[in-house]
Amino acid sequence: MWKNVLSLCLVLGLGAAAVTARNLPLTRSQIKEAEQRLAELGYWTGRIDGVWDAGSREALIAFQKWEGRPVTAKLTIDELQALRASVAPQPRDPGYEHVEVDVDRQILMLVKDDGSVRVLPVSTGNDETFMSDGQESVAYTPRGRFVVYDKTFGWENGTLGSVYYANYISGGVAIHGYLSVPTKPASHGCIRIPMFAAREVSKLLPLGTIVLVYDKVSFVSAKDWAKNPTLKQAAMLNGAAPDYIHQPDTTKPTDRPAPRP
């Protein structure tokens, strides 16, 4: 009997030790490994130095969103083990340089010709109604294929708030940096990205950059635009294409609506 009791105590002790180990803070070496792995998979992180900063946190959020894991923004041994076993995200429309915004997952991918990606978390429109300049609107992020038709640099003030390095794709809807990027849809229609990456994203999105915005029920490829620049140029100048899922405003860049952060 005593032998059984001792065995039970040993099992319980080992179990408690394992739980304790899982709850211990990660070492700097483990944090650096997580940052390195995030970068290898394509998630946009900050410096790989073993310091868990804003860039590291946003990269982990993007990873958790893509993988369908609980979005905790906390690096644990379980998250590190998941990173070790994961593969890089894949774009929906590979083969050419463009941007993809997955509204369901709430992530943005900068896609290269070879299919490699850099991934950021985003916050898109929350589909709620709001008032602006005496008019009621819906905080909707349009789905479809677009091009960056106008840009601003640094801060831009609007009636609904200020945006940072905005890249306009449809009327007042832009990809831009914002001080608050919740893990769920929260914007008035724009595509918010973390501040730490906004300036570099702007450099990587010149005028004419193709942007695909989709969810689980809507998707339009832009490979024909990539093959025929004339089509893309027409979309940028006219702000419309016959197969847009959601027709953007046709205003010219000089008289486009104010941003909808």
Contacts in CASP RR format, 6 or more apart in sequence:
PFRMAT RR
TARGET T0000
AUTHOR 0000-0000-0000
METHOD contacts of the structure
MODEL  1
MWKNVLSLCLVLGLGAAAVTARNLPLTRSQIKEAEQRLAELGYWTGRIDG
VWDAGSREALIAFQKWEGRPVTAKLTIDELQALRASVAPQPRDPGYEHVE
VDVDRQILMLVKDDGSVRVLPVSTGNDETFMSDGQESVAYTPRGRFVVYD
KTFGWENGTLGSVYYANYISGGVAIHGYLSVPTKPASHGCIRIPMFAARE
VSKLLPLGTIVLVYDKVSFVSAKDWAKNPTLKQAAMLNGAAPDYIHQPDT
TKPTDRPAPRP
21 77 0 8 1.000
22 76 0 8 1.000
22 77 0 8 1.000
22 78 0 8 1.000
26 34 0 8 1.000
26 75 0 8 1.000
26 76 0 8 1.000
26 77 0 8 1.000
26 80 0 8 1.000
28 50 0 8 1.000
28 51 0 8 1.000
29 50 0 8 1.000
30 77 0 8 1.000
30 80 0 8 1.000
31 50 0 8 1.000
31 51 0 8 1.000
31 52 0 8 1.000
31 56 0 8 1.000
31 75 0 8 1.000
32 48 0 8 1.000
32 49 0 8 1.000
32 50 0 8 1.000
33 80 0 8 1.000
34 56 0 8 1.000
34 60 0 8 1.000
34 75 0 8 1.000
34 79 0 8 1.000
34 80 0 8 1.000
34 83 0 8 1.000
35 45 0 8 1.000
35 46 0 8 1.000
35 47 0 8 1.000
35 48 0 8 1.000
35 49 0 8 1.000
35 50 0 8 1.000
35 56 0 8 1.000
35 59 0 8 1.000
36 48 0 8 1.000
37 80 0 8 1.000
37 83 0 8 1.000
37 84 0 8 1.000
37 86 0 8 1.000
38 45 0 8 1.000
38 56 0 8 1.000
38 59 0 8 1.000
38 60 0 8 1.000
38 63 0 8 1.000
38 83 0 8 1.000
39 45 0 8 1.000
39 48 0 8 1.000
39 59 0 8 1.000
40 88 0 8 1.000
41 63 0 8 1.000
41 83 0 8 1.000
41 86 0 8 1.000
41 87 0 8 1.000
41 88 0 8 1.000
41 89 0 8 1.000
42 88 0 8 1.000
42 89 0 8 1.000
42 116 0 8 1.000
42 117 0 8 1.000
42 118 0 8 1.000
42 119 0 8 1.000
43 59 0 8 1.000
43 60 0 8 1.000
43 62 0 8 1.000
43 63 0 8 1.000
43 118 0 8 1.000
43 119 0 8 1.000
44 55 0 8 1.000
44 58 0 8 1.000
44 59 0 8 1.000
44 62 0 8 1.000
44 118 0 8 1.000
44 119 0 8 1.000
44 120 0 8 1.000
44 197 0 8 1.000
45 55 0 8 1.000
45 56 0 8 1.000
45 58 0 8 1.000
45 59 0 8 1.000
46 53 0 8 1.000
46 54 0 8 1.000
46 55 0 8 1.000
46 56 0 8 1.000
46 59 0 8 1.000
46 196 0 8 1.000
47 53 0 8 1.000
52 75 0 8 1.000
54 194 0 8 1.000
54 195 0 8 1.000
54 196 0 8 1.000
55 194 0 8 1.000
55 196 0 8 1.000
55 197 0 8 1.000
56 75 0 8 1.000
57 73 0 8 1.000
58 120 0 8 1.000
58 121 0 8 1.000
58 181 0 8 1.000
58 194 0 8 1.000
58 196 0 8 1.000
58 197 0 8 1.000
59 119 0 8 1.000
60 73 0 8 1.000
60 74 0 8 1.000
60 75 0 8 1.000
60 79 0 8 1.000
61 71 0 8 1.000
61 73 0 8 1.000
61 121 0 8 1.000
61 183 0 8 1.000
62 107 0 8 1.000
62 119 0 8 1.000
62 120 0 8 1.000
62 121 0 8 1.000
63 69 0 8 1.000
63 79 0 8 1.000
63 83 0 8 1.000
63 86 0 8 1.000
63 119 0 8 1.000
64 70 0 8 1.000
64 71 0 8 1.000
64 72 0 8 1.000
64 73 0 8 1.000
64 79 0 8 1.000
65 71 0 8 1.000
65 105 0 8 1.000
65 106 0 8 1.000
65 107 0 8 1.000
65 121 0 8 1.000
65 183 0 8 1.000
66 89 0 8 1.000
66 105 0 8 1.000
66 107 0 8 1.000
66 119 0 8 1.000
67 82 0 8 1.000
67 86 0 8 1.000
68 105 0 8 1.000
69 79 0 8 1.000
69 82 0 8 1.000
71 183 0 8 1.000
72 79 0 8 1.000
73 183 0 8 1.000
88 116 0 8 1.000
88 117 0 8 1.000
89 107 0 8 1.000
89 109 0 8 1.000
89 117 0 8 1.000
89 119 0 8 1.000
90 115 0 8 1.000
90 117 0 8 1.000
91 100 0 8 1.000
91 109 0 8 1.000
91 111 0 8 1.000
91 115 0 8 1.000
91 117 0 8 1.000
92 100 0 8 1.000
92 102 0 8 1.000
92 212 0 8 1.000
92 214 0 8 1.000
92 219 0 8 1.000
93 100 0 8 1.000
93 111 0 8 1.000
93 212 0 8 1.000
93 219 0 8 1.000
93 221 0 8 1.000
93 222 0 8 1.000
93 223 0 8 1.000
94 111 0 8 1.000
94 115 0 8 1.000
95 111 0 8 1.000
95 113 0 8 1.000
95 114 0 8 1.000
95 115 0 8 1.000
95 223 0 8 1.000
95 226 0 8 1.000
96 111 0 8 1.000
96 113 0 8 1.000
96 210 0 8 1.000
96 222 0 8 1.000
96 223 0 8 1.000
96 226 0 8 1.000
97 111 0 8 1.000
97 112 0 8 1.000
97 113 0 8 1.000
97 209 0 8 1.000
97 210 0 8 1.000
97 226 0 8 1.000
98 111 0 8 1.000
98 209 0 8 1.000
98 210 0 8 1.000
98 211 0 8 1.000
98 212 0 8 1.000
98 222 0 8 1.000
98 226 0 8 1.000
99 108 0 8 1.000
99 109 0 8 1.000
99 110 0 8 1.000
99 111 0 8 1.000
99 175 0 8 1.000
99 205 0 8 1.000
99 209 0 8 1.000
99 210 0 8 1.000
99 211 0 8 1.000
99 212 0 8 1.000
100 108 0 8 1.000
100 109 0 8 1.000
100 111 0 8 1.000
100 211 0 8 1.000
100 212 0 8 1.000
100 213 0 8 1.000
100 214 0 8 1.000
101 107 0 8 1.000
101 108 0 8 1.000
101 109 0 8 1.000
101 122 0 8 1.000
101 124 0 8 1.000
101 141 0 8 1.000
101 175 0 8 1.000
101 191 0 8 1.000
101 211 0 8 1.000
101 212 0 8 1.000
101 213 0 8 1.000
101 214 0 8 1.000
102 108 0 8 1.000
102 109 0 8 1.000
102 214 0 8 1.000
102 215 0 8 1.000
103 124 0 8 1.000
103 141 0 8 1.000
103 143 0 8 1.000
103 185 0 8 1.000
103 213 0 8 1.000
103 214 0 8 1.000
103 215 0 8 1.000
104 215 0 8 1.000
104 216 0 8 1.000
106 121 0 8 1.000
106 122 0 8 1.000
106 123 0 8 1.000
106 124 0 8 1.000
106 183 0 8 1.000
106 184 0 8 1.000
106 185 0 8 1.000
107 119 0 8 1.000
107 120 0 8 1.000
107 121 0 8 1.000
107 122 0 8 1.000
108 119 0 8 1.000
108 120 0 8 1.000
108 121 0 8 1.000
108 122 0 8 1.000
108 175 0 8 1.000
108 191 0 8 1.000
108 193 0 8 1.000
109 117 0 8 1.000
109 118 0 8 1.000
109 119 0 8 1.000
110 117 0 8 1.000
110 118 0 8 1.000
110 119 0 8 1.000
110 201 0 8 1.000
110 204 0 8 1.000
111 117 0 8 1.000
120 193 0 8 1.000
120 194 0 8 1.000
120 197 0 8 1.000
120 201 0 8 1.000
121 181 0 8 1.000
121 183 0 8 1.000
121 193 0 8 1.000
121 194 0 8 1.000
122 181 0 8 1.000
122 191 0 8 1.000
122 192 0 8 1.000
122 193 0 8 1.000
123 178 0 8 1.000
123 180 0 8 1.000
123 181 0 8 1.000
123 182 0 8 1.000
123 183 0 8 1.000
123 184 0 8 1.000
123 185 0 8 1.000
123 186 0 8 1.000
123 187 0 8 1.000
123 191 0 8 1.000
123 192 0 8 1.000
124 141 0 8 1.000
124 185 0 8 1.000
124 187 0 8 1.000
124 189 0 8 1.000
124 190 0 8 1.000
124 191 0 8 1.000
124 192 0 8 1.000
125 139 0 8 1.000
125 140 0 8 1.000
125 141 0 8 1.000
125 185 0 8 1.000
125 186 0 8 1.000
125 187 0 8 1.000
125 188 0 8 1.000
125 189 0 8 1.000
125 190 0 8 1.000
126 139 0 8 1.000
126 184 0 8 1.000
126 185 0 8 1.000
126 186 0 8 1.000
126 187 0 8 1.000
127 138 0 8 1.000
127 139 0 8 1.000
127 140 0 8 1.000
127 185 0 8 1.000
128 138 0 8 1.000
128 139 0 8 1.000
129 136 0 8 1.000
129 137 0 8 1.000
129 138 0 8 1.000
129 139 0 8 1.000
130 136 0 8 1.000
130 137 0 8 1.000
130 138 0 8 1.000
130 139 0 8 1.000
130 160 0 8 1.000
130 188 0 8 1.000
131 137 0 8 1.000
132 159 0 8 1.000
132 160 0 8 1.000
132 188 0 8 1.000
132 258 0 8 1.000
132 260 0 8 1.000
133 159 0 8 1.000
137 188 0 8 1.000
137 260 0 8 1.000
139 187 0 8 1.000
139 188 0 8 1.000
139 189 0 8 1.000
139 260 0 8 1.000
140 189 0 8 1.000
140 246 0 8 1.000
141 173 0 8 1.000
141 185 0 8 1.000
141 187 0 8 1.000
141 189 0 8 1.000
141 190 0 8 1.000
141 191 0 8 1.000
141 213 0 8 1.000
142 170 0 8 1.000
142 173 0 8 1.000
142 213 0 8 1.000
142 244 0 8 1.000
142 245 0 8 1.000
142 246 0 8 1.000
142 248 0 8 1.000
143 213 0 8 1.000
143 214 0 8 1.000
143 215 0 8 1.000
143 218 0 8 1.000
143 245 0 8 1.000
143 246 0 8 1.000
144 212 0 8 1.000
144 213 0 8 1.000
144 214 0 8 1.000
144 218 0 8 1.000
144 219 0 8 1.000
144 220 0 8 1.000
144 244 0 8 1.000
144 245 0 8 1.000
144 246 0 8 1.000
145 210 0 8 1.000
145 211 0 8 1.000
145 212 0 8 1.000
145 213 0 8 1.000
145 220 0 8 1.000
145 221 0 8 1.000
145 222 0 8 1.000
145 225 0 8 1.000
145 235 0 8 1.000
145 241 0 8 1.000
145 243 0 8 1.000
145 244 0 8 1.000
146 169 0 8 1.000
146 170 0 8 1.000
146 210 0 8 1.000
146 211 0 8 1.000
146 212 0 8 1.000
146 213 0 8 1.000
146 235 0 8 1.000
146 244 0 8 1.000
146 248 0 8 1.000
147 169 0 8 1.000
147 207 0 8 1.000
147 208 0 8 1.000
147 209 0 8 1.000
147 210 0 8 1.000
147 211 0 8 1.000
147 225 0 8 1.000
147 232 0 8 1.000
147 235 0 8 1.000
147 236 0 8 1.000
148 167 0 8 1.000
148 168 0 8 1.000
148 169 0 8 1.000
148 175 0 8 1.000
148 205 0 8 1.000
148 206 0 8 1.000
148 207 0 8 1.000
148 208 0 8 1.000
148 209 0 8 1.000
148 211 0 8 1.000
148 236 0 8 1.000
149 168 0 8 1.000
149 169 0 8 1.000
149 207 0 8 1.000
149 208 0 8 1.000
149 236 0 8 1.000
149 237 0 8 1.000
149 239 0 8 1.000
149 253 0 8 1.000
150 168 0 8 1.000
150 207 0 8 1.000
150 253 0 8 1.000
150 256 0 8 1.000
151 165 0 8 1.000
151 166 0 8 1.000
151 167 0 8 1.000
151 168 0 8 1.000
151 202 0 8 1.000
151 205 0 8 1.000
151 207 0 8 1.000
152 163 0 8 1.000
152 165 0 8 1.000
152 166 0 8 1.000
152 168 0 8 1.000
153 165 0 8 1.000
153 202 0 8 1.000
154 164 0 8 1.000
154 165 0 8 1.000
154 199 0 8 1.000
155 162 0 8 1.000
155 163 0 8 1.000
155 164 0 8 1.000
156 162 0 8 1.000
156 163 0 8 1.000
156 164 0 8 1.000
156 166 0 8 1.000
156 259 0 8 1.000
158 258 0 8 1.000
158 259 0 8 1.000
158 261 0 8 1.000
159 258 0 8 1.000
160 188 0 8 1.000
160 258 0 8 1.000
160 259 0 8 1.000
160 260 0 8 1.000
160 261 0 8 1.000
161 259 0 8 1.000
161 261 0 8 1.000
162 261 0 8 1.000
163 174 0 8 1.000
163 176 0 8 1.000
163 177 0 8 1.000
163 178 0 8 1.000
163 190 0 8 1.000
163 259 0 8 1.000
163 261 0 8 1.000
164 176 0 8 1.000
164 177 0 8 1.000
164 178 0 8 1.000
164 195 0 8 1.000
164 198 0 8 1.000
164 199 0 8 1.000
165 176 0 8 1.000
165 177 0 8 1.000
165 198 0 8 1.000
165 199 0 8 1.000
165 201 0 8 1.000
165 202 0 8 1.000
166 174 0 8 1.000
166 175 0 8 1.000
166 176 0 8 1.000
166 177 0 8 1.000
166 190 0 8 1.000
166 259 0 8 1.000
167 174 0 8 1.000
167 175 0 8 1.000
167 176 0 8 1.000
167 201 0 8 1.000
167 202 0 8 1.000
167 205 0 8 1.000
167 209 0 8 1.000
168 174 0 8 1.000
168 253 0 8 1.000
168 256 0 8 1.000
168 259 0 8 1.000
169 175 0 8 1.000
169 211 0 8 1.000
169 213 0 8 1.000
169 248 0 8 1.000
170 239 0 8 1.000
170 246 0 8 1.000
170 248 0 8 1.000
170 249 0 8 1.000
171 248 0 8 1.000
171 249 0 8 1.000
171 251 0 8 1.000
171 256 0 8 1.000
171 257 0 8 1.000
172 190 0 8 1.000
172 249 0 8 1.000
172 256 0 8 1.000
172 257 0 8 1.000
172 258 0 8 1.000
172 259 0 8 1.000
172 260 0 8 1.000
173 189 0 8 1.000
173 190 0 8 1.000
173 191 0 8 1.000
173 248 0 8 1.000
173 260 0 8 1.000
174 190 0 8 1.000
174 191 0 8 1.000
174 259 0 8 1.000
174 260 0 8 1.000
175 190 0 8 1.000
175 191 0 8 1.000
175 193 0 8 1.000
175 201 0 8 1.000
175 205 0 8 1.000
175 211 0 8 1.000
176 190 0 8 1.000
176 191 0 8 1.000
176 192 0 8 1.000
176 193 0 8 1.000
176 198 0 8 1.000
176 259 0 8 1.000
176 261 0 8 1.000
177 192 0 8 1.000
177 193 0 8 1.000
177 194 0 8 1.000
177 195 0 8 1.000
177 197 0 8 1.000
177 198 0 8 1.000
177 201 0 8 1.000
178 187 0 8 1.000
178 190 0 8 1.000
178 192 0 8 1.000
178 193 0 8 1.000
178 195 0 8 1.000
178 261 0 8 1.000
179 195 0 8 1.000
180 186 0 8 1.000
180 192 0 8 1.000
181 192 0 8 1.000
181 193 0 8 1.000
181 194 0 8 1.000
186 192 0 8 1.000
187 260 0 8 1.000
187 261 0 8 1.000
188 260 0 8 1.000
188 261 0 8 1.000
189 260 0 8 1.000
190 259 0 8 1.000
190 260 0 8 1.000
190 261 0 8 1.000
191 213 0 8 1.000
192 261 0 8 1.000
193 201 0 8 1.000
205 211 0 8 1.000
207 236 0 8 1.000
208 232 0 8 1.000
208 233 0 8 1.000
208 236 0 8 1.000
210 222 0 8 1.000
210 225 0 8 1.000
210 226 0 8 1.000
210 232 0 8 1.000
212 219 0 8 1.000
212 220 0 8 1.000
212 221 0 8 1.000
212 222 0 8 1.000
214 220 0 8 1.000
218 245 0 8 1.000
220 243 0 8 1.000
220 244 0 8 1.000
220 245 0 8 1.000
222 232 0 8 1.000
224 231 0 8 1.000
225 231 0 8 1.000
225 232 0 8 1.000
225 235 0 8 1.000
226 232 0 8 1.000
231 241 0 8 1.000
234 241 0 8 1.000
235 241 0 8 1.000
238 250 0 8 1.000
239 248 0 8 1.000
239 249 0 8 1.000
239 250 0 8 1.000
240 247 0 8 1.000
240 248 0 8 1.000
240 250 0 8 1.000
249 256 0 8 1.000
249 257 0 8 1.000
251 257 0 8 1.000
END
